[in-house]
């Protein structure tokens, strides 16, 4: 019985395109404002973006002098999640901190 079923089946299999692409990546950008304290920005950079104290201070100063800076580059879901968390923390403390997400140029 198995031999009859095997004869009826085709031995040709279609190839499926299994090439995978890297997911698009997104820049998280923190913007300078005149109200959010430098200490709060450093805290956000340490707690949400996991920068060490030295890197967080350096990036905070870069934002302060250049009006904005890239905090990190992530997949879309992670970028949006980090922005949401940092923005919520800022609002809870009464700061207007602005953090945005932009597609990374390919």
C-alpha positions as MATLAB code, in Angstrom:
seq = 'XXXXXXXXXXXXXXXXXXXXXXXXXXXXXXXXXXXXXXXXXXXXXXXXXXXXXXXXXXXXXXXXXXXXXXXXXXXXXXXXXXXXXXXXXXXXXXXXXXXXXXXXXX';
ca = [
       0.000    0.000    0.000;
       2.839    2.424    0.798;
       4.458    1.788   -2.574;
       1.266    2.848   -4.376;
       1.105    6.122   -2.433;
       4.787    6.795   -3.025;
       4.379    6.319   -6.775;
       1.574    8.870   -6.897;
       3.598   11.554   -5.124;
       5.870   13.861   -7.025;
       9.564   13.742   -6.270;
       9.973   17.387   -7.260;
       9.860   19.909   -4.454;
       9.498   23.619   -4.950;
      12.218   25.766   -3.498;
      11.144   28.417   -1.092;
      13.052   31.656   -0.778;
      14.510   31.400    2.694;
      16.785   34.417    2.523;
      16.249   36.485    5.625;
      16.809   40.212    5.843;
      18.036   42.084    8.882;
      15.108   43.945   10.432;
      15.157   47.673    9.817;
      16.795   49.584   12.635;
      15.725   52.830   14.251;
      17.633   55.643   15.923;
      16.439   56.872   19.296;
      17.150   60.595   19.522;
      17.051   62.654   22.696;
      16.395   66.390   22.324;
      17.580   69.267   24.486;
      15.132   71.507   26.318;
      15.436   74.272   28.885;
      13.475   72.508   31.636;
      14.627   68.894   32.005;
      17.541   68.741   34.411;
      20.885   67.313   33.376;
      20.736   64.914   36.334;
      17.384   63.551   35.154;
      18.696   63.024   31.619;
      21.693   61.121   33.005;
      19.357   58.986   35.128;
      17.218   58.151   32.057;
      20.306   57.260   30.047;
      21.508   54.944   32.810;
      18.196   53.319   33.771;
      16.435   53.036   30.395;
      19.305   52.889   27.914;
      21.785   51.123   30.246;
      24.685   53.510   29.701;
      27.367   53.666   32.369;
      27.741   56.910   34.310;
      30.634   58.218   32.220;
      28.889   57.536   28.893;
      25.596   58.950   30.182;
      27.283   62.189   31.292;
      29.136   62.520   27.976;
      25.942   61.984   25.960;
      23.985   64.409   28.151;
      26.619   67.094   27.474;
      26.498   66.325   23.749;
      22.702   66.826   23.793;
      23.138   70.033   25.791;
      25.585   71.509   23.264;
      24.233   70.079   19.983;
      20.471   70.213   20.810;
      20.064   66.488   20.139;
      21.981   63.221   19.971;
      21.425   59.588   19.080;
      21.063   57.522   22.240;
      21.098   54.169   20.476;
      19.968   52.181   17.453;
      17.441   49.392   17.938;
      14.764   47.365   16.230;
      11.473   49.250   16.006;
       9.743   47.545   18.949;
      12.665   48.054   21.304;
      13.149   51.681   20.215;
       9.482   52.521   20.766;
       9.415   50.692   24.096;
      12.452   52.596   25.411;
      11.050   55.937   24.225;
       7.707   55.210   25.875;
       9.354   54.226   29.161;
      11.661   57.273   29.237;
       8.838   59.652   28.261;
       6.551   58.237   30.956;
       9.280   58.639   33.575;
       9.848   62.242   32.458;
       6.144   63.119   32.609;
       5.800   61.562   36.057;
       8.576   63.912   37.235;
       7.083   66.925   35.421;
       9.726   67.183   32.669;
       8.943   67.840   28.987;
      11.834   65.645   27.792;
      11.427   64.825   24.096;
      12.763   61.570   22.687;
      12.011   60.524   19.113;
      12.464   57.506   16.850;
      13.715   57.787   13.258;
      14.566   55.083   10.725;
      18.279   54.526   10.345;
      19.546   55.440    6.894;
      20.563   52.339    4.985;
];
